[in-house]
Amino acid sequence: MAKIRLATVWLDGCSGCHMSFLDMDERLLEIASKVEVVCSPYVDAKEFPKNVDITLIEGAISSEEDAEKLRKIRKNSRLIVALGDCGVTGNVSAMRNLVGLEAAFEHAYDGLSDHNTGARPCRVVPKQLERVSALHEMARIDYFLPGCPPPADAIYHILTTLIEGGEPAIFDHTRFGK
């Protein structure tokens, strides 16, 4: 039997969901025997591949780069799981929406910008969208796994259930902010 093609993606978030993924400890070996990790911060994939079975996406959409990645991921993934509260609701990243992009940049880059030109360190910061969005606001998402971060047990449950073709009982394993 062919292995499930698995991808994990980190957009605008803190990487806590990926750390929780690693907290599955020895259960990672069990999962590794059933999947081929085709794209992830854990592997050296430069482009998102085609024909991915399951993609776990951590983080919100805050930049044009994030939005483009999400479009490509949706086009090439059979199932997408919004991983963690940032992917599900926008969470901390979306707090920027309360004050607006300009005010957030002014506060974040105070003292770092060139006050003569107003330039910001744009070589390292992708072009930002005016509003931060949860994943489902820009693409169809198949499953939502809340938590900040979701517990390793919840990630294990959703992954193993989807790998086996079942329907996960997500709220038996996590809740928002848990």
Secondary structure as UniProt FT lines:
FT   STRAND          4..10
FT   HELIX           16..22
FT   TURN            23..26
FT   HELIX           27..32
FT   TURN            33..34
FT   STRAND          35..39
FT   TURN            41..44
FT   STRAND          52..58
FT   STRAND          60..63
FT   HELIX           64..76
FT   STRAND          77..83
FT   HELIX           84..89
FT   HELIX           91..98
FT   HELIX           101..108
FT   TURN            109..112
FT   TURN            115..118
FT   TURN            122..124
FT   STRAND          128..133
FT   HELIX           135..137
FT   STRAND          143..145
FT   HELIX           152..163
FT   TURN            164..165
FT   HELIX           170..172
FT   TURN            176..177
//
